[in-house]
Amino acid sequence: MKIDSEKSKIIDWIRSLENETVIDHLKTLQKVSFPNQIYQLSQAEKEAVDIGLKSLDEERSYTNEEVSDIMRAKYPQLYKGK
C-alpha cells in the first residue's frame, strides 16, 4: 500500500530530526489535527501558572492601561504618531 510506504518515510524522517523548530511545528500540527485531545501541562508550565497565580494573590500585577503606560515610557519610538 502506497500510504504505508509514505508514512514509513515520514516516520523515518521525524526520527532523524534535530531541528527543534521543525519539531515544534509538528507538535502544533498534531494539536490542530486532534483538537479534542486533552492537553497535559508540563511541570514547567504548571510551575509558571503557579507563579502567576501567586503574583495575582500578592497583588503584584498590572492593568492593561498600566502596561501600556509603562511600554510607552520605555519605548516611545514605537508609539510615534499614535
C-alpha positions as CSV (number, residue, x, y, z in Angstrom):
1,M,0.0,0.0,0.0
2,K,1.4,3.4,-1.0
3,I,0.2,5.2,2.1
4,D,2.1,2.8,4.4
5,S,5.3,3.5,2.5
6,E,4.8,7.2,2.7
7,K,4.0,7.0,6.4
8,S,7.2,5.0,7.0
9,K,9.3,7.6,5.1
10,I,7.8,10.4,7.3
11,I,8.4,8.4,10.5
12,D,12.0,7.8,9.5
13,W,12.4,11.5,8.7
14,I,10.9,12.5,12.0
15,R,13.2,10.1,13.9
16,S,16.2,11.8,12.3
17,L,15.1,15.4,13.0
18,E,17.4,17.5,15.0
19,N,15.8,20.9,14.3
20,E,13.7,21.9,17.3
21,T,11.8,24.5,15.3
22,V,10.5,21.8,12.9
23,I,9.6,19.6,15.8
24,D,7.7,22.4,17.5
25,H,5.8,22.9,14.2
26,L,5.0,19.3,14.0
27,K,3.7,19.3,17.6
28,T,1.5,22.3,16.7
29,L,0.2,20.4,13.7
30,Q,-0.5,17.4,15.9
31,K,-2.5,19.6,18.3
32,V,-4.6,21.1,15.5
33,S,-5.2,17.7,14.0
34,F,-6.6,16.3,17.2
35,P,-8.4,19.2,18.8
36,N,-10.5,17.0,21.2
37,Q,-7.4,15.5,22.8
38,I,-6.8,16.8,26.4
39,Y,-3.6,18.8,26.7
40,Q,-1.5,17.9,29.7
41,L,0.6,20.7,31.2
42,S,4.3,20.0,31.6
43,Q,5.8,20.5,35.0
44,A,7.4,23.8,33.9
45,E,4.0,25.0,32.6
46,K,2.4,24.1,35.9
47,E,5.1,26.0,37.8
48,A,4.7,29.0,35.6
49,V,0.9,29.1,36.2
50,D,1.5,28.7,40.0
51,I,4.0,31.7,39.9
52,G,1.4,33.8,38.0
53,L,-1.4,32.9,40.4
54,K,0.8,33.7,43.4
55,S,1.7,37.1,41.9
56,L,-2.1,37.8,41.5
57,D,-2.7,36.8,45.1
58,E,0.0,39.1,46.3
59,E,-1.4,41.9,44.1
60,R,1.8,42.0,42.0
61,S,0.1,42.6,38.7
62,Y,-0.7,45.5,36.3
63,T,-3.8,46.5,34.4
64,N,-3.7,46.7,30.6
65,E,-3.6,50.5,30.9
66,E,-0.6,50.4,33.3
67,V,1.3,48.1,31.0
68,S,0.6,50.4,28.0
69,D,1.8,53.4,30.0
70,I,5.0,51.6,31.0
71,M,5.7,50.5,27.5
72,R,5.0,54.0,26.0
73,A,7.5,55.4,28.5
74,K,10.1,52.8,27.9
75,Y,9.8,52.6,24.1
76,P,8.4,56.0,22.9
77,Q,9.8,55.4,19.4
78,L,7.3,52.6,18.9
79,Y,4.4,54.9,19.6
80,K,5.2,57.9,17.4
81,G,2.1,59.2,15.7
82,K,-0.3,57.2,17.8
